[in-house]
Amino acid sequence: MKQYKYILLDWDGNLARTLDIWLAALKVPLEKRGHFFSDEEIGANFTVFQERMEALGITDIDAMVAEADEIATREAPNVELYPDALVTLDMLHKAGKKIALVTTSRHGQIDPLLEKYKLQDMFDLIVCGDDVTHHKPNPEPIERAIKLFGATKVEAVMVGDAASDIRAANNAGVDSVLFFPPEHAKFYDIEELRRLHPTHIIESFREIVHIAA
């Protein structure tokens, strides 16, 4: 199996269990307007959410997303990490891998959480949404991390849960790992994600250690 020296990790829905926070946040403006949907009908991806709501004839989607974003931002400090996230980071670190956090979230959102979970020393590099001009699926965040590492693309792999992560990896020309635990079935369509051709698909975060070895 191919070895990777540089591991690029998404935050939301990958290291941190933020998808449930976004889902709960989206329900608030929907229910306030008299719309009641199942978790699967709502999802937690804003792009998919917009498509689904437009198909149902709901028009004030931008306003609802803005309300949900405000709610989710308030709840973000309470986010939990996925099982094995901490131990996996520690194992990768001890194995001599270079680890980057590559996220669309801003430093103001991420930095307090890294401090809360004492993760600052686990990342050799952090690329947040306010460090780049274009966000995933644009390849800029990945390419920035690779450039700052002084790495080659063949040595790197992007790990994420969403289509934007896999598309960004494809656009950057690097391998990818789709993190899809069973609980993500209510947020994403696995067949749609498979069609993006991630290099690897895992259900447990600890599997990254074996892929990177």
Z-matrix of the N, CA and C atoms (Angstrom, degrees):
N
C 1 1.461
C 2 1.529 1 109.77
N 3 1.319 2 115.60 1 143.44
C 4 1.459 3 121.21 2 -179.86
C 5 1.525 4 111.32 3 -63.17
N 6 1.331 5 116.37 4 140.15
C 7 1.451 6 121.29 5 177.11
C 8 1.528 7 110.38 6 -96.65
N 9 1.323 8 115.21 7 147.11
C 10 1.457 9 121.00 8 176.52
C 11 1.524 10 108.87 9 -122.75
N 12 1.301 11 115.96 10 134.17
C 13 1.467 12 120.70 11 178.61
C 14 1.527 13 111.30 12 -94.68
N 15 1.347 14 115.58 13 -28.62
C 16 1.460 15 120.70 14 -175.36
C 17 1.527 16 109.83 15 -117.29
N 18 1.321 17 115.67 16 119.52
C 19 1.463 18 121.85 17 -176.53
C 20 1.530 19 108.04 18 -109.86
N 21 1.329 20 116.48 19 116.41
C 22 1.457 21 121.89 20 179.95
C 23 1.525 22 108.53 21 -103.58
N 24 1.318 23 116.68 22 124.20
C 25 1.459 24 121.27 23 -171.99
C 26 1.524 25 112.32 24 -119.72
N 27 1.308 26 115.81 25 131.35
C 28 1.461 27 121.79 26 170.81
C 29 1.529 28 108.45 27 -75.52
N 30 1.331 29 116.99 28 159.95
C 31 1.464 30 121.39 29 179.84
C 32 1.526 31 111.80 30 -99.23
N 33 1.342 32 117.41 31 -62.88
C 34 1.463 33 121.28 32 -173.43
C 35 1.523 34 111.73 33 -67.88
N 36 1.326 35 116.06 34 125.24
C 37 1.459 36 120.41 35 178.45
C 38 1.513 37 113.58 36 73.30
N 39 1.322 38 116.57 37 7.95
C 40 1.464 39 120.45 38 -176.81
C 41 1.530 40 110.19 39 -127.61
N 42 1.315 41 116.76 40 -62.18
C 43 1.460 42 121.21 41 170.50
C 44 1.527 43 110.62 42 -90.85
N 45 1.327 44 115.42 43 -39.73
C 46 1.468 45 120.97 44 -175.50
C 47 1.521 46 111.27 45 -110.35
N 48 1.308 47 116.05 46 140.85
C 49 1.470 48 121.52 47 -176.33
C 50 1.534 49 110.32 48 -84.78
N 51 1.319 50 114.99 49 63.47
C 52 1.465 51 120.19 50 -177.15
C 53 1.520 52 113.43 51 -86.92
N 54 1.323 53 117.48 52 -14.05
C 55 1.473 54 118.77 53 -176.43
C 56 1.524 55 111.64 54 -62.28
N 57 1.324 56 116.99 55 -38.20
C 58 1.465 57 119.82 56 178.39
C 59 1.527 58 111.02 57 -66.73
N 60 1.332 59 116.32 58 -33.95
C 61 1.460 60 120.30 59 177.91
C 62 1.530 61 109.94 60 -64.90
N 63 1.343 62 116.19 61 -45.25
C 64 1.464 63 119.86 62 179.01
C 65 1.517 64 111.44 63 -65.27
N 66 1.308 65 116.51 64 -39.04
C 67 1.467 66 120.07 65 179.95
C 68 1.523 67 110.33 66 -62.38
N 69 1.330 68 116.81 67 -48.07
C 70 1.468 69 120.83 68 179.03
C 71 1.529 70 110.51 69 -62.23
N 72 1.336 71 116.06 70 -38.30
C 73 1.468 72 120.09 71 -179.38
C 74 1.524 73 111.39 72 -66.37
N 75 1.316 74 117.44 73 -38.51
C 76 1.466 75 120.91 74 179.72
C 77 1.530 76 112.05 75 -68.14
N 78 1.324 77 116.28 76 -29.35
C 79 1.462 78 119.53 77 -179.68
C 80 1.528 79 111.88 78 -66.32
N 81 1.323 80 117.15 79 -31.02
C 82 1.471 81 120.77 80 -175.12
C 83 1.527 82 112.12 81 -62.39
N 84 1.345 83 119.52 82 -56.41
C 85 1.470 84 117.86 83 179.15
C 86 1.525 85 113.38 84 -66.92
N 87 1.341 86 116.95 85 -28.38
C 88 1.462 87 119.36 86 176.90
C 89 1.522 88 110.87 87 -66.07
N 90 1.318 89 116.56 88 -50.57
C 91 1.459 90 120.40 89 -176.63
C 92 1.522 91 111.53 90 -69.17
N 93 1.333 92 116.18 91 -29.96
C 94 1.468 93 119.80 92 176.17
C 95 1.521 94 110.80 93 -62.37
N 96 1.341 95 115.80 94 -27.38
C 97 1.457 96 121.38 95 -179.62
C 98 1.532 97 112.12 96 -98.33
N 99 1.333 98 115.69 97 7.91
C 100 1.459 99 119.85 98 176.62
C 101 1.510 100 115.16 99 84.69
N 102 1.348 101 117.14 100 17.30
C 103 1.459 102 121.14 101 178.83
C 104 1.525 103 109.05 102 -105.09
N 105 1.324 104 116.53 103 122.83
C 106 1.463 105 120.90 104 -178.74
C 107 1.526 106 108.58 105 -123.09
N 108 1.340 107 115.70 106 116.40
C 109 1.457 108 121.19 107 -176.84
C 110 1.524 109 110.24 108 -129.02
N 111 1.333 110 115.19 109 159.29
C 112 1.456 111 120.36 110 175.68
C 113 1.526 112 109.17 111 -73.98
N 114 1.334 113 115.70 112 166.37
C 115 1.462 114 120.24 113 177.77
C 116 1.518 115 110.83 114 -57.39
N 117 1.335 116 115.88 115 -43.32
C 118 1.464 117 120.33 116 -177.95
C 119 1.521 118 112.02 117 -64.60
N 120 1.338 119 116.80 118 -33.76
C 121 1.467 120 119.99 119 179.84
C 122 1.522 121 111.67 120 -71.71
N 123 1.318 122 116.51 121 -29.45
C 124 1.465 123 120.27 122 -178.33
C 125 1.522 124 111.03 123 -86.64
N 126 1.335 125 116.87 124 -50.32
C 127 1.457 126 120.15 125 -173.83
C 128 1.518 127 109.94 126 68.78
N 129 1.335 128 116.30 127 -172.45
C 130 1.458 129 119.17 128 178.78
C 131 1.513 130 111.39 129 -135.71
N 132 1.312 131 116.46 130 10.25
C 133 1.459 132 121.74 131 178.20
C 134 1.528 133 107.33 132 -99.17
N 135 1.331 134 117.10 133 120.96
C 136 1.455 135 119.85 134 -173.79
C 137 1.524 136 112.85 135 -59.93
N 138 1.324 137 117.63 136 -36.55
C 139 1.464 138 120.00 137 -179.82
C 140 1.524 139 110.56 138 -65.38
N 141 1.335 140 115.78 139 -48.06
C 142 1.467 141 120.02 140 178.20
C 143 1.522 142 110.27 141 -64.16
N 144 1.334 143 116.27 142 -40.77
C 145 1.461 144 121.34 143 179.12
C 146 1.529 145 110.62 144 -57.19
N 147 1.334 146 116.59 145 -46.43
C 148 1.461 147 120.06 146 179.51
C 149 1.521 148 111.89 147 -61.11
N 150 1.328 149 115.86 148 -43.48
C 151 1.456 150 119.63 149 -179.85
C 152 1.519 151 110.97 150 -62.34
N 153 1.327 152 116.23 151 -42.96
C 154 1.463 153 119.93 152 -178.48
C 155 1.528 154 111.30 153 -66.83
N 156 1.335 155 116.46 154 -43.09
C 157 1.469 156 119.91 155 -178.38
C 158 1.527 157 111.22 156 -68.41
N 159 1.333 158 116.85 157 -38.42
C 160 1.466 159 119.91 158 177.83
C 161 1.524 160 110.94 159 -62.44
N 162 1.331 161 115.93 160 -38.89
C 163 1.469 162 120.51 161 179.29
C 164 1.524 163 111.40 162 -63.84
N 165 1.344 164 116.21 163 -26.18
C 166 1.458 165 121.05 164 179.57
C 167 1.531 166 112.01 165 -90.39
N 168 1.333 167 116.15 166 0.29
C 169 1.454 168 119.90 167 177.26
C 170 1.514 169 114.84 168 83.41
N 171 1.327 170 118.03 169 13.44
C 172 1.469 171 122.00 170 177.68
C 173 1.524 172 108.28 171 -82.27
N 174 1.342 173 116.55 172 129.06
C 175 1.465 174 120.00 173 -169.98
C 176 1.524 175 115.17 174 -103.22
N 177 1.332 176 119.23 175 -31.49
C 178 1.472 177 120.27 176 -174.49
C 179 1.535 178 111.24 177 -90.19
N 180 1.327 179 115.33 178 51.16
C 181 1.464 180 120.97 179 -174.29
C 182 1.525 181 111.32 180 -69.09
N 183 1.323 182 117.37 181 -41.96
C 184 1.466 183 120.04 182 -178.66
C 185 1.526 184 111.20 183 -60.25
N 186 1.309 185 116.77 184 -39.90
C 187 1.465 186 120.77 185 179.18
C 188 1.523 187 110.60 186 -65.37
N 189 1.332 188 116.53 187 -41.06
C 190 1.460 189 120.00 188 179.06
C 191 1.526 190 111.62 189 -65.80
N 192 1.332 191 115.82 190 -40.49
C 193 1.462 192 119.88 191 179.13
C 194 1.526 193 109.79 192 -64.00
N 195 1.328 194 117.22 193 -40.13
C 196 1.462 195 120.99 194 178.90
C 197 1.526 196 110.76 195 -63.38
N 198 1.340 197 116.65 196 -41.84
C 199 1.465 198 120.35 197 177.62
C 200 1.525 199 110.56 198 -63.96
N 201 1.320 200 115.95 199 -43.86
C 202 1.464 201 120.52 200 -179.64
C 203 1.522 202 111.14 201 -63.95
N 204 1.326 203 116.05 202 -40.13
C 205 1.456 204 120.62 203 179.51
C 206 1.527 205 110.88 204 -60.67
N 207 1.321 206 116.27 205 -41.13
C 208 1.466 207 120.80 206 178.73
C 209 1.530 208 111.05 207 -63.59
N 210 1.332 209 116.21 208 -42.82
C 211 1.466 210 121.08 209 179.39
C 212 1.529 211 110.69 210 -65.28
N 213 1.340 212 115.89 211 -46.83
C 214 1.462 213 120.57 212 -178.30
C 215 1.526 214 111.19 213 -63.63
N 216 1.322 215 117.22 214 -36.75
C 217 1.463 216 120.88 215 178.49
C 218 1.519 217 110.60 216 -63.62
N 219 1.323 218 116.78 217 -39.15
C 220 1.470 219 120.42 218 177.73
C 221 1.524 220 111.12 219 -65.27
N 222 1.349 221 116.49 220 -35.59
C 223 1.460 222 120.60 221 -176.42
C 224 1.525 223 113.17 222 -85.40
N 225 1.327 224 117.89 223 -14.44
C 226 1.470 225 122.09 224 -174.65
C 227 1.531 226 113.89 225 -53.17
N 228 1.349 227 119.81 226 -38.79
C 229 1.470 228 118.85 227 -179.87
C 230 1.527 229 113.85 228 -61.89
N 231 1.336 230 117.25 229 -16.46
C 232 1.464 231 120.79 230 -179.18
C 233 1.523 232 113.05 231 -94.45
N 234 1.337 233 117.15 232 3.68
C 235 1.454 234 120.45 233 -175.93
C 236 1.528 235 111.05 234 -63.65
N 237 1.326 236 115.45 235 144.86
C 238 1.464 237 121.50 236 175.61
C 239 1.523 238 109.41 237 -104.03
N 240 1.326 239 115.33 238 158.33
C 241 1.455 240 120.00 239 175.89
C 242 1.524 241 109.71 240 -87.64
N 243 1.326 242 116.80 241 156.65
C 244 1.459 243 120.67 242 175.17
C 245 1.527 244 110.06 243 -68.62
N 246 1.336 245 116.83 244 151.15
C 247 1.467 246 119.57 245 175.80
C 248 1.529 247 110.13 246 -55.42
N 249 1.286 248 117.04 247 139.05
C 250 1.465 249 124.48 248 177.80
C 251 1.528 250 113.72 249 76.38
N 252 1.335 251 117.99 250 -1.11
C 253 1.472 252 118.77 251 -179.53
C 254 1.523 253 111.00 252 -62.08
N 255 1.311 254 116.96 253 -49.66
C 256 1.463 255 120.84 254 -177.92
C 257 1.523 256 111.75 255 -65.09
N 258 1.323 257 116.85 256 -46.10
C 259 1.465 258 119.76 257 -178.02
C 260 1.523 259 110.36 258 -67.32
N 261 1.319 260 117.55 259 -34.44
C 262 1.465 261 120.51 260 178.23
C 263 1.520 262 110.72 261 -66.24
N 264 1.319 263 117.20 262 -44.89
C 265 1.463 264 120.50 263 176.98
C 266 1.523 265 110.85 264 -59.29
N 267 1.321 266 116.05 265 -41.75
C 268 1.461 267 120.43 266 179.64
C 269 1.528 268 111.18 267 -64.32
N 270 1.328 269 116.71 268 -42.17
C 271 1.463 270 120.82 269 179.69
C 272 1.527 271 111.47 270 -65.49
N 273 1.327 272 116.79 271 -41.91
C 274 1.457 273 120.66 272 177.75
C 275 1.527 274 110.55 273 -63.96
N 276 1.325 275 114.85 274 -41.88
C 277 1.464 276 120.53 275 179.78
C 278 1.532 277 110.32 276 -61.66
N 279 1.316 278 116.43 277 -46.08
C 280 1.468 279 120.67 278 -179.20
C 281 1.521 280 112.19 279 -69.42
N 282 1.329 281 116.55 280 -24.09
C 283 1.471 282 120.67 281 178.15
C 284 1.523 283 111.78 282 -80.60
N 285 1.324 284 116.16 283 -0.11
C 286 1.459 285 119.93 284 177.49
C 287 1.513 286 114.79 285 83.77
N 288 1.333 287 116.56 286 13.39
C 289 1.464 288 119.32 287 178.21
C 290 1.527 289 110.00 288 -76.78
N 291 1.324 290 116.26 289 148.24
C 292 1.448 291 121.76 290 173.51
C 293 1.524 292 107.85 291 -92.85
N 294 1.321 293 116.50 292 126.63
C 295 1.465 294 120.84 293 -171.74
C 296 1.517 295 110.27 294 -118.05
N 297 1.325 296 115.42 295 130.20
C 298 1.468 297 121.34 296 176.35
C 299 1.518 298 110.07 297 -120.44
N 300 1.308 299 116.19 298 139.80
C 301 1.453 300 121.71 299 169.66
C 302 1.521 301 106.86 300 -94.47
N 303 1.324 302 116.41 301 120.10
C 304 1.467 303 121.42 302 -178.00
C 305 1.528 304 107.08 303 -122.80
N 306 1.330 305 116.38 304 102.67
C 307 1.456 306 120.68 305 -170.93
C 308 1.519 307 111.87 306 -136.67
N 309 1.312 308 116.00 307 151.52
C 310 1.462 309 121.06 308 175.01
C 311 1.519 310 110.84 309 -78.64
N 312 1.314 311 117.89 310 -20.48
C 313 1.462 312 121.13 311 178.00
C 314 1.523 313 110.13 312 -62.52
N 315 1.328 314 115.66 313 151.20
C 316 1.463 315 121.02 314 -177.53
C 317 1.528 316 111.26 315 -84.45
N 318 1.324 317 115.58 316 160.84
C 319 1.465 318 120.50 317 178.72
C 320 1.531 319 111.60 318 -56.17
N 321 1.323 320 115.99 319 -38.24
C 322 1.456 321 119.44 320 -179.43
C 323 1.516 322 113.08 321 -62.24
N 324 1.335 323 116.72 322 -25.82
C 325 1.461 324 121.33 323 177.48
C 326 1.521 325 111.47 324 -87.89
N 327 1.316 326 116.33 325 -37.64
C 328 1.465 327 121.49 326 -172.50
C 329 1.521 328 113.26 327 -84.29
N 330 1.314 329 117.56 328 -44.01
C 331 1.474 330 120.71 329 -172.54
C 332 1.527 331 113.62 330 -55.31
N 333 1.354 332 119.69 331 -44.11
C 334 1.468 333 118.80 332 178.18
C 335 1.527 334 113.13 333 -62.86
N 336 1.343 335 116.61 334 -32.89
C 337 1.462 336 119.98 335 -179.65
C 338 1.526 337 111.11 336 -74.05
N 339 1.324 338 116.70 337 -36.44
C 340 1.465 339 119.40 338 175.98
C 341 1.527 340 109.96 339 -62.93
N 342 1.324 341 115.31 340 -38.20
C 343 1.468 342 119.15 341 178.15
C 344 1.527 343 110.38 342 -69.27
N 345 1.335 344 116.73 343 -40.99
C 346 1.467 345 121.40 344 -179.55
C 347 1.526 346 111.33 345 -57.91
N 348 1.336 347 116.22 346 -43.73
C 349 1.461 348 120.57 347 -177.42
C 350 1.527 349 113.07 348 -97.80
N 351 1.350 350 115.52 349 8.66
C 352 1.472 351 121.20 350 177.21
C 353 1.539 352 111.20 351 55.66
N 354 1.324 353 114.95 352 47.59
C 355 1.459 354 121.01 353 -176.52
C 356 1.532 355 113.38 354 -100.84
N 357 1.326 356 117.14 355 -3.38
C 358 1.461 357 118.86 356 -173.82
C 359 1.522 358 112.34 357 -54.16
N 360 1.330 359 116.35 358 -42.14
C 361 1.464 360 120.18 359 -176.06
C 362 1.526 361 113.22 360 -80.09
N 363 1.327 362 117.18 361 -6.18
C 364 1.460 363 120.50 362 -179.65
C 365 1.530 364 112.06 363 -82.70
N 366 1.330 365 116.29 364 -18.71
C 367 1.462 366 120.30 365 -177.49
C 368 1.520 367 110.36 366 -109.52
N 369 1.312 368 115.20 367 128.45
C 370 1.460 369 120.47 368 175.89
C 371 1.519 370 110.88 369 -80.21
N 372 1.330 371 115.19 370 -17.77
C 373 1.459 372 120.42 371 -174.95
C 374 1.522 373 108.74 372 -157.65
N 375 1.341 374 116.37 373 142.23
C 376 1.465 375 121.03 374 177.30
C 377 1.517 376 108.87 375 -131.11
N 378 1.329 377 115.88 376 124.25
C 379 1.463 378 122.04 377 175.77
C 380 1.526 379 107.42 378 -119.27
N 381 1.330 380 116.06 379 110.51
C 382 1.460 381 121.51 380 -179.11
C 383 1.531 382 110.54 381 -103.46
N 384 1.321 383 114.96 382 174.36
C 385 1.451 384 120.21 383 -177.81
C 386 1.511 385 113.46 384 -60.96
N 387 1.344 386 117.30 385 -30.99
C 388 1.455 387 119.64 386 179.98
C 389 1.525 388 113.02 387 -87.79
N 390 1.326 389 116.86 388 8.75
C 391 1.471 390 121.06 389 174.07
C 392 1.525 391 112.05 390 -96.40
N 393 1.331 392 116.44 391 -9.98
C 394 1.468 393 120.27 392 -174.62
C 395 1.524 394 110.30 393 -130.89
N 396 1.311 395 115.09 394 165.15
C 397 1.466 396 121.21 395 177.44
C 398 1.520 397 111.29 396 -86.80
N 399 1.338 398 115.76 397 -38.57
C 400 1.460 399 121.51 398 -177.66
C 401 1.527 400 109.71 399 -118.60
N 402 1.318 401 116.04 400 139.24
C 403 1.462 402 121.78 401 -179.04
C 404 1.532 403 111.25 402 -97.36
N 405 1.331 404 116.13 403 164.29
C 406 1.460 405 120.77 404 173.11
C 407 1.536 406 109.11 405 -54.34
N 408 1.319 407 118.74 406 137.45
C 409 1.478 408 129.36 407 18.25
C 410 1.526 409 115.78 408 -85.74
N 411 1.326 410 118.00 409 4.09
C 412 1.460 411 118.83 410 171.78
C 413 1.533 412 107.99 411 -60.78
N 414 1.317 413 118.71 412 142.44
C 415 1.470 414 120.46 413 -176.55
C 416 1.527 415 114.45 414 -75.70
N 417 1.335 416 118.04 415 -5.77
C 418 1.468 417 120.06 416 -173.51
C 419 1.537 418 114.41 417 -53.17
N 420 1.348 419 120.37 418 -47.36
C 421 1.466 420 118.64 419 -178.56
C 422 1.527 421 112.97 420 -60.65
N 423 1.337 422 116.58 421 -41.05
C 424 1.465 423 120.44 422 179.04
C 425 1.518 424 110.52 423 -67.82
N 426 1.313 425 115.96 424 -44.82
C 427 1.463 426 119.83 425 -179.22
C 428 1.527 427 110.97 426 -64.52
N 429 1.317 428 116.98 427 -34.29
C 430 1.471 429 120.10 428 177.41
C 431 1.528 430 110.28 429 -65.02
N 432 1.335 431 116.43 430 -44.64
C 433 1.464 432 120.12 431 179.64
C 434 1.524 433 110.94 432 -61.65
N 435 1.318 434 116.50 433 -45.00
C 436 1.466 435 120.58 434 -179.40
C 437 1.526 436 110.71 435 -63.04
N 438 1.317 437 116.12 436 -41.04
C 439 1.470 438 120.43 437 179.77
C 440 1.523 439 110.94 438 -65.18
N 441 1.327 440 117.18 439 -44.82
C 442 1.461 441 120.62 440 -179.62
C 443 1.525 442 111.65 441 -65.36
N 444 1.323 443 116.60 442 -33.13
C 445 1.461 444 120.61 443 176.14
C 446 1.534 445 111.64 444 -71.79
N 447 1.342 446 116.09 445 -24.23
C 448 1.458 447 119.32 446 -171.43
C 449 1.508 448 110.57 447 72.55
N 450 1.333 449 115.78 448 31.03
C 451 1.467 450 122.33 449 -175.34
C 452 1.519 451 110.65 450 -97.23
N 453 1.315 452 115.31 451 171.68
C 454 1.455 453 121.84 452 169.46
C 455 1.523 454 107.91 453 -105.32
N 456 1.325 455 116.48 454 155.55
C 457 1.461 456 120.14 455 -176.32
C 458 1.522 457 112.52 456 -64.52
N 459 1.310 458 116.62 457 -30.65
C 460 1.455 459 119.71 458 -178.51
C 461 1.517 460 111.76 459 -68.92
N 462 1.331 461 117.55 460 -20.32
C 463 1.467 462 121.82 461 -179.08
C 464 1.523 463 112.71 462 -87.84
N 465 1.348 464 117.16 463 -7.89
C 466 1.456 465 121.04 464 -170.99
C 467 1.517 466 112.30 465 -111.54
N 468 1.332 467 115.29 466 154.91
C 469 1.461 468 121.18 467 175.08
C 470 1.522 469 108.04 468 -142.76
N 471 1.335 470 115.56 469 138.11
C 472 1.459 471 122.07 470 178.62
C 473 1.519 472 109.94 471 -100.52
N 474 1.332 473 116.58 472 127.94
C 475 1.465 474 122.26 473 -179.41
C 476 1.526 475 109.01 474 -112.36
N 477 1.340 476 116.46 475 123.21
C 478 1.453 477 119.41 476 179.30
C 479 1.512 478 111.78 477 -159.27
N 480 1.329 479 115.10 478 173.71
C 481 1.461 480 120.71 479 -175.41
C 482 1.518 481 113.82 480 -106.76
N 483 1.331 482 117.21 481 -16.97
C 484 1.462 483 120.23 482 -169.29
C 485 1.523 484 112.43 483 -112.90
N 486 1.327 485 114.67 484 164.72
C 487 1.464 486 120.32 485 177.83
C 488 1.520 487 111.19 486 -58.29
N 489 1.338 488 117.15 487 -36.08
C 490 1.465 489 120.11 488 -178.96
C 491 1.526 490 111.58 489 -62.66
N 492 1.328 491 117.92 490 -33.44
C 493 1.461 492 121.38 491 178.26
C 494 1.524 493 111.11 492 -68.39
N 495 1.329 494 115.50 493 -45.72
C 496 1.465 495 119.53 494 -177.92
C 497 1.521 496 110.44 495 -70.06
N 498 1.323 497 116.57 496 -40.24
C 499 1.465 498 119.32 497 178.01
C 500 1.530 499 111.10 498 -64.65
N 501 1.324 500 116.72 499 -39.32
C 502 1.466 501 120.13 500 178.34
C 503 1.522 502 110.42 501 -62.06
N 504 1.336 503 116.47 502 -41.66
C 505 1.467 504 120.60 503 177.50
C 506 1.525 505 110.54 504 -63.34
N 507 1.330 506 115.87 505 -45.20
C 508 1.467 507 119.66 506 178.15
C 509 1.526 508 110.99 507 -60.12
N 510 1.318 509 115.62 508 -43.92
C 511 1.466 510 120.34 509 -178.86
C 512 1.526 511 112.25 510 -67.06
N 513 1.331 512 115.87 511 -29.50
C 514 1.467 513 120.52 512 179.28
C 515 1.522 514 112.19 513 -86.05
N 516 1.330 515 116.55 514 -13.17
C 517 1.456 516 120.25 515 -178.84
C 518 1.514 517 113.90 516 77.11
N 519 1.346 518 115.98 517 33.66
C 520 1.462 519 119.72 518 176.87
C 521 1.522 520 109.53 519 -120.86
N 522 1.323 521 116.15 520 160.52
C 523 1.460 522 121.16 521 177.13
C 524 1.530 523 110.05 522 -69.25
N 525 1.331 524 115.06 523 161.58
C 526 1.464 525 119.56 524 -177.17
C 527 1.522 526 111.38 525 -139.23
N 528 1.334 527 114.39 526 155.04
C 529 1.459 528 122.64 527 173.42
C 530 1.520 529 107.51 528 -124.77
N 531 1.321 530 117.12 529 121.68
C 532 1.457 531 121.92 530 174.73
C 533 1.519 532 108.64 531 -90.81
N 534 1.335 533 116.97 532 119.10
C 535 1.459 534 122.22 533 175.35
C 536 1.526 535 107.72 534 -91.48
N 537 1.334 536 116.05 535 111.80
C 538 1.459 537 120.90 536 -175.33
C 539 1.531 538 109.79 537 -136.64
N 540 1.344 539 117.42 538 78.14
C 541 1.466 540 119.25 539 173.92
C 542 1.520 541 109.66 540 -70.33
N 543 1.327 542 119.00 541 161.81
C 544 1.469 543 121.02 542 -176.67
C 545 1.522 544 113.96 543 -52.78
N 546 1.327 545 117.96 544 -34.75
C 547 1.463 546 120.62 545 -177.29
C 548 1.528 547 113.24 546 -66.04
N 549 1.325 548 117.25 547 -16.39
C 550 1.463 549 120.00 548 -179.34
C 551 1.527 550 112.87 549 -77.71
N 552 1.337 551 116.50 550 -7.77
C 553 1.468 552 119.19 551 -179.27
C 554 1.518 553 112.08 552 -62.48
N 555 1.336 554 117.66 553 -25.24
C 556 1.466 555 119.44 554 179.56
C 557 1.527 556 112.01 555 -82.05
N 558 1.328 557 116.41 556 -10.33
C 559 1.456 558 120.22 557 179.73
C 560 1.520 559 112.94 558 -103.57
N 561 1.333 560 116.27 559 -37.60
C 562 1.464 561 121.11 560 -171.84
C 563 1.527 562 111.00 561 -130.41
N 564 1.321 563 114.89 562 155.18
C 565 1.462 564 122.63 563 173.39
C 566 1.527 565 107.53 564 -93.14
N 567 1.315 566 117.45 565 110.42
C 568 1.460 567 121.43 566 -175.41
C 569 1.523 568 111.45 567 -60.60
N 570 1.334 569 117.57 568 -34.40
C 571 1.464 570 119.24 569 -179.10
C 572 1.530 571 111.01 570 -67.70
N 573 1.321 572 117.01 571 -37.12
C 574 1.464 573 120.00 572 175.62
C 575 1.523 574 110.67 573 -63.76
N 576 1.320 575 116.48 574 -40.10
C 577 1.457 576 120.44 575 179.10
C 578 1.530 577 111.32 576 -69.22
N 579 1.319 578 117.16 577 -36.84
C 580 1.469 579 120.41 578 177.38
C 581 1.527 580 111.50 579 -61.88
N 582 1.333 581 115.45 580 -34.44
C 583 1.465 582 119.38 581 -178.48
C 584 1.534 583 112.38 582 -67.26
N 585 1.334 584 116.52 583 -12.65
C 586 1.464 585 120.60 584 175.67
C 587 1.530 586 111.26 585 -83.96
N 588 1.316 587 116.46 586 -6.17
C 589 1.459 588 124.06 587 176.21
C 590 1.533 589 114.21 588 60.01
N 591 1.344 590 116.64 589 55.09
C 592 1.468 591 117.44 590 172.44
C 593 1.528 592 109.27 591 -61.09
N 594 1.327 593 116.90 592 147.07
C 595 1.465 594 120.75 593 -178.04
C 596 1.525 595 110.91 594 -65.80
N 597 1.332 596 116.08 595 -37.57
C 598 1.468 597 122.52 596 -179.79
C 599 1.528 598 108.55 597 -136.96
N 600 1.325 599 116.54 598 151.68
C 601 1.465 600 122.75 599 172.36
C 602 1.526 601 107.72 600 -128.43
N 603 1.340 602 116.16 601 129.71
C 604 1.459 603 120.12 602 -178.79
C 605 1.530 604 110.53 603 -129.19
N 606 1.328 605 115.88 604 152.86
C 607 1.462 606 121.55 605 175.68
C 608 1.519 607 111.31 606 -103.90
N 609 1.327 608 116.86 607 -28.67
C 610 1.453 609 122.37 608 -179.70
C 611 1.518 610 109.44 609 -113.07
N 612 1.329 611 116.18 610 134.67
C 613 1.453 612 120.16 611 -176.21
C 614 1.528 613 112.03 612 -61.13
N 615 1.336 614 116.24 613 -30.48
C 616 1.467 615 120.25 614 -177.38
C 617 1.532 616 112.25 615 -66.33
N 618 1.331 617 116.90 616 -18.88
C 619 1.467 618 120.03 617 178.04
C 620 1.523 619 112.99 618 -60.47
N 621 1.341 620 116.06 619 -21.27
C 622 1.468 621 120.15 620 178.56
C 623 1.519 622 110.72 621 -58.25
N 624 1.318 623 116.04 622 -35.74
C 625 1.476 624 120.31 623 -178.32
C 626 1.517 625 110.49 624 -59.97
N 627 1.335 626 116.71 625 -42.47
C 628 1.468 627 120.72 626 -178.45
C 629 1.524 628 110.84 627 -72.23
N 630 1.347 629 116.77 628 -35.37
C 631 1.455 630 120.07 629 178.84
C 632 1.530 631 110.97 630 -67.40
N 633 1.330 632 115.42 631 -38.11
C 634 1.472 633 119.41 632 -176.70
C 635 1.519 634 113.40 633 -81.11
N 636 1.313 635 117.32 634 -15.75
C 637 1.468 636 121.19 635 -172.08
C 638 1.529 637 112.38 636 -61.27
